[in-house]
């Protein structure tokens, strides 16, 4: 195995786990906590979170892993044979579809809709409590599971690549 592939696959396992850990925190307790704040506090806090996420390390890691996942999936499809190649290909595809794709198609539109609302309006609170919280959290949980699956698949693929080949 090339040193570059060795480093990139190890880093991918860690990055998938880190991104998934952030999503897990939201699905496990952050959204529930925001839902229990008084009045529009949770809605307003989520609006701030959605603006701030673009300015920090998480976004670079999240977007960077979409690129790395595509490159690893492509490399696995073209250059890696057998089960390890299939596992690495699947790891990349699961992240691209289950994490990045779900974010773009499901979570971001809900974030944009919430961000455009005036928290003092009754319709904003209704959207927050009746639609945003349950739907956003569901899709966030899908993203969490996709990251976990990608980390596991990549780790299994990497383990397979590191096994001595039978002669």
C-alpha positions in Angstrom: 0.0 0.0 0.0 1.3 3.5 -0.8 2.1 5.8 2.0 -0.4 8.3 0.7 -3.2 5.8 0.7 -2.2 4.7 4.2 -2.4 8.2 5.6 -5.5 9.3 3.7 -7.5 6.2 4.7 -6.5 6.5 8.4 -7.3 10.2 8.4 -10.7 9.4 6.7 -11.6 7.0 9.5 -10.9 9.7 12.1 -12.6 12.5 10.1 -15.8 10.4 9.6 -15.9 9.7 13.3 -15.4 13.4 14.2 -18.1 14.6 11.8 -20.4 11.9 13.0 -19.7 12.8 16.6 -20.8 16.4 16.0 -24.0 15.1 14.4 -24.5 12.7 17.3 -24.3 15.5 19.8 -27.1 17.3 18.0 -29.4 14.3 17.7 -28.7 13.0 21.2 -29.0 16.1 23.4 -28.5 19.5 21.7 -31.8 19.6 19.8 -33.7 18.2 22.7 -32.2 20.9 24.9 -33.0 23.6 22.4 -36.6 22.3 22.3 -36.9 22.7 26.0 -35.8 26.4 26.2 -38.5 28.9 27.0 -40.3 30.7 24.2 -38.2 31.3 21.1 -34.8 30.7 22.8 -34.2 27.4 21.0 -35.2 28.8 17.6 -33.0 31.8 18.0 -30.1 29.7 19.2 -30.4 27.4 16.2 -30.4 30.4 13.9 -27.1 31.5 15.4 -25.7 28.0 15.2 -26.6 27.7 11.5 -24.8 31.0 10.8 -21.7 30.2 12.9 -21.1 26.7 11.5 -19.8 28.3 8.3 -17.0 30.0 10.1 -15.3 27.1 11.9 -13.2 24.0 11.5 -16.3 21.7 11.3 -17.3 23.1 7.9 -13.8 22.6 6.4 -13.8 19.0 7.7 -17.3 18.3 6.6 -16.8 19.7 3.0 -13.2 18.4 2.8 -14.4 14.9 3.5 -16.9 15.1 0.6 -13.9 15.7 -1.7 -11.8 13.0 0.0 -14.7 10.6 -0.1 -15.2 11.1 -3.8 -11.4 10.6 -4.4 -11.2 7.5 -2.3 -14.3 6.0 -3.9 -13.0 6.7 -7.3 -9.6 5.3 -6.5 -11.1 2.2 -4.9 -13.3 1.6 -8.0 -10.4 2.0 -10.4 -7.4 0.6 -8.5 -8.3 -1.6 -5.6 -9.6 -5.1 -6.1 -11.5 -7.4 -3.8 -13.3 -6.8 -0.6 -11.0 -4.0 0.7 -11.6 -2.0 -2.5 -15.4 -2.6 -2.2 -15.4 -1.5 1.4 -13.5 1.7 0.7 -15.7 2.4 -2.3 -18.8 2.0 -0.1 -17.3 4.1 2.7 -16.9 7.0 0.3 -20.3 6.6 -1.3 -22.1 6.3 2.1 -20.6 9.5 3.2 -21.4 11.3 -0.1 -25.0 10.2 -0.1 -25.9 9.7 3.5 -24.1 12.6 5.0 -23.2 15.2 2.4 -26.3 14.5 0.2 -28.7 14.4 3.0 -27.3 17.7 4.3 -27.7 19.4 1.0 -31.1 18.0 0.2 -32.7 17.9 3.6 -31.0 19.8 6.4 -29.8 22.9 4.6 -33.2 23.8 3.1 -34.7 23.6 6.6 -31.9 25.7 8.0 -32.4 28.3 5.3 -36.2 28.4 5.9 -35.6 28.8 9.7 -33.0 31.5 9.2 -35.3 33.6 7.1 -38.0 33.6 9.8 -38.6 36.3 12.4 -38.5 34.5 15.8 -41.1 36.8 17.2 -43.7 35.6 14.7 -46.1 32.8 15.6 -45.5 31.0 12.3 -41.8 30.8 13.0 -42.4 29.1 16.4 -44.9 26.8 14.8 -42.4 25.8 12.1 -39.7 25.4 14.7 -41.7 23.1 17.0 -43.9 21.2 14.6 -41.7 20.7 11.5 -38.1 21.7 12.0 -37.3 19.9 15.3 -38.6 16.5 14.3 -37.6 16.5 10.7 -34.2 18.1 11.1 -33.3 15.8 13.9 -34.5 12.7 11.9 -32.3 13.7 9.0 -29.4 14.6 11.3 -29.6 11.1 12.8 -29.4 9.7 9.3 -26.2 11.8 8.8 -24.8 10.4 12.1 -25.4 6.8 11.1 -23.9 7.4 7.6 -20.7 8.8 9.2 -20.5 5.8 11.6 -21.1 3.4 8.7 -18.4 5.2 6.6 -15.9 5.0 9.5 -16.6 1.3 10.0 -16.5 0.5 6.3 -13.2 2.5 5.8 -11.7 0.8 8.8 -12.6 -2.6 7.5 -11.3 -1.8 4.1 -8.1 -0.5 5.5 -7.7 -3.6 7.7 -8.2 -5.8 4.6 -5.5 -3.8 2.7 -3.1 -4.3 5.5 -3.5 -8.1 5.7 -0.7 -10.1 4.1 -1.7 -11.3 0.7 -1.7 -15.1 0.2 0.8 -16.4 -2.4 
